[in-house]
Amino acid sequence: MPTVLRHDGFRFFFYSDEGNPLEPPHVHVQRGGAEAKFWLRPEVAVARSAGFDARTLRWLSLVVEGHREVIEGAWNGRFG
């Protein structure tokens, strides 16, 4: 599970096997026992979440948006 970013105790990462066929670009975020998945395009959106409250998901969406180019570059480097 390659880690792309660490921010305020959250880990942003991809799973090594992201489906067959490959899913569209996205990133997983984990902290403690909570995890969420965010689509990157056409806009950053929560795909699913377990354990994060709505406020944290809104904040994480902003973090993903602010680092989207880095995350997409890492996605393309890994799966492109």
HELIX and SHEET records of a PDB file:
HELIX    1   1 ALA A   54  GLY A   66  1                                  13    
HELIX    2   2 ARG A   68  PHE A   79  1                                  12    
SHEET    1   A 5 THR A   3  HIS A   7  0                                        
SHEET    2   A 5 PHE A  10  PHE A  13 -1                                        
SHEET    3   A 5 HIS A  26  ARG A  31 -1                                        
SHEET    4   A 5 ALA A  34  TRP A  39 -1                                        
SHEET    5   A 5 ALA A  45  ALA A  50 -1                                        
END                                                                             
